[in-house]
Amino acid sequence: MSAIKFFVGDITKLAVDAIVNAANNSLLGGGGVDGAIHRAAGEELLAECKTLNGCRTGEAKITKGYKLPAKFVIHTVGPIFHGAAEDAEKLYSCYKNSLELAKENNLQSIAFPCISTGVYGYPKKAAAEIALAAMTDWLNENKNYDIEITVVNFSAGDYEIYKNVVAEKFSRSDILT
């Protein structure tokens, strides 16, 4: 049975089928989650990413996990926040396209960071609403596919934002916490 659950901590420590990397367009590493994933996975990840020719905002690509406990890394590029409707559409696409890639590769568990909420400046509550909407929409559209989705919050404060969004916007039948 599919579920969405929450974890506070380091995404690079999770033993899931795939962790999602909040990458930049080059896929060649950066700061925040991206840098942490590249450091934990080792130089083989960078070598494979160099063969992918980057990634457009809202899209997703998959690599091996190398030295990570996760078998794969799904790289997605979130939007830099400008306040335009297109920002929300692209952020939504990050989650949906990552889940589609997980399904295409028959993965049963995936962990997402809070995409675009660091240096890309997306307001955390708005990003949480979009992330949870994309995840629940995808689960509703793929009822015959079981996957465990983990939302990874780096801090307890980020977790509180998600917890409040769940309480405000979603019924208990939509999300399991």
C-alpha positions in Angstrom: 0.0 0.0 0.0 1.3 3.4 -0.9 2.0 6.0 1.7 3.6 9.3 2.4 5.7 9.6 5.5 8.0 12.1 7.1 11.5 12.0 8.3 13.7 14.7 9.9 17.4 14.3 9.2 19.9 13.6 6.5 18.6 12.3 3.2 22.0 10.8 2.3 21.6 8.3 5.2 18.3 6.7 4.0 18.3 3.2 2.6 15.5 3.6 0.0 15.4 2.6 -3.6 16.0 6.3 -4.6 16.7 9.6 -3.1 15.8 12.8 -5.0 18.5 15.3 -5.5 17.5 19.0 -5.7 20.0 19.6 -8.4 21.0 22.5 -10.6 20.7 22.4 -14.4 24.3 21.1 -14.9 23.8 18.1 -12.6 27.5 18.5 -11.7 27.0 19.2 -8.0 26.5 22.4 -6.0 25.6 23.5 -2.5 22.9 22.3 0.0 21.3 18.9 -0.7 23.0 18.7 -4.1 26.5 19.0 -2.6 25.7 16.7 0.3 24.5 14.0 -2.1 27.5 14.3 -4.4 29.9 14.1 -1.5 28.2 11.1 0.0 27.9 9.2 -3.3 31.5 9.7 -4.3 33.2 10.8 -7.6 31.4 8.1 -9.6 28.2 10.0 -9.3 29.8 13.1 -10.9 31.3 11.0 -13.7 27.8 9.5 -14.5 26.2 13.0 -14.3 28.6 14.3 -16.8 27.2 11.9 -19.4 23.6 13.2 -18.9 24.0 16.6 -20.6 22.3 18.4 -17.8 18.6 18.6 -17.0 15.9 21.2 -17.6 13.9 22.8 -14.8 11.0 20.6 -13.8 12.4 17.5 -15.4 14.2 14.5 -13.8 17.0 12.1 -14.6 18.2 9.0 -12.8 21.7 7.7 -11.9 23.1 5.0 -9.6 23.5 5.7 -5.9 27.1 4.6 -5.7 28.3 4.9 -2.1 24.9 6.0 -0.8 22.6 3.6 1.0 20.0 4.4 -1.7 20.3 2.4 -4.9 19.5 5.3 -7.2 19.5 9.1 -7.2 16.8 10.9 -9.2 18.0 14.4 -10.0 15.4 17.1 -10.6 15.9 20.8 -11.1 13.5 23.0 -9.2 12.7 26.6 -10.2 14.3 29.7 -8.8 11.4 31.5 -7.1 10.2 34.6 -8.9 6.6 34.5 -7.8 5.2 33.6 -11.2 2.6 30.9 -11.8 5.2 29.1 -13.9 7.3 28.6 -10.7 4.6 26.5 -9.1 4.0 24.5 -12.3 7.7 23.7 -12.6 8.0 22.7 -8.9 4.9 20.5 -9.2 6.6 18.9 -12.3 9.7 18.1 -10.3 7.7 15.8 -8.0 5.5 14.3 -10.6 8.4 13.6 -13.1 10.5 12.1 -10.3 7.7 9.8 -9.3 7.2 8.8 -13.0 10.9 7.9 -13.2 10.6 5.9 -10.1 7.7 3.9 -11.5 9.5 3.4 -14.9 12.4 1.9 -12.9 10.1 -0.2 -10.7 11.2 1.5 -7.5 9.2 0.9 -4.4 10.5 3.6 -2.1 11.6 7.2 -2.8 12.7 10.1 -0.5 12.3 13.7 -1.5 14.1 16.8 0.0 12.3 20.1 0.1 13.0 21.2 -3.5 13.8 24.8 -4.3 13.4 26.1 -0.7 17.1 26.7 -0.1 19.1 29.1 -2.2 16.4 29.0 -4.9 14.2 30.9 -2.5 10.8 29.2 -2.8 8.7 30.0 0.3 8.6 26.9 2.4 4.9 26.7 3.1 4.0 27.2 -0.6 6.6 24.7 -1.6 5.2 22.1 0.9 1.6 22.7 -0.5 2.8 22.1 -4.0 4.9 19.0 -3.1 2.1 17.3 -1.2 -0.4 18.1 -3.9 1.9 16.6 -6.6 2.5 13.5 -4.5 -1.2 12.9 -3.6 -2.3 13.6 -7.2 0.3 11.1 -8.5 -0.7 8.5 -6.0 -4.4 9.0 -6.9 -3.5 8.6 -10.6 -1.4 5.5 -9.9 -3.6 3.5 -7.5 -2.3 0.2 -8.8 1.3 1.0 -8.1 2.7 0.7 -4.5 5.4 3.1 -3.5 6.5 4.5 -0.2 7.2 8.2 -0.4 9.3 9.9 2.3 9.4 13.6 2.7 12.8 14.5 4.2 12.9 17.6 6.3 16.3 18.8 7.2 15.1 20.5 10.4 12.2 20.2 12.9 11.0 23.6 11.8 10.6 22.4 8.2 8.7 19.3 9.5 6.3 21.6 11.4 5.6 23.4 8.2 4.6 20.1 6.4 2.7 18.9 9.5 0.6 22.2 9.4 0.0 22.0 5.7 -1.2 18.4 6.1 -3.6 19.5 8.9 -4.9 22.5 6.9 -5.2 21.1 3.4 -5.4 17.3 3.4 -7.8 14.7 4.8 -6.3 11.8 6.7 -7.2 9.5 3.8 -4.9 11.5 1.5 -1.8 11.3 3.5 -0.4 8.9 6.2 1.9 10.7 8.6 
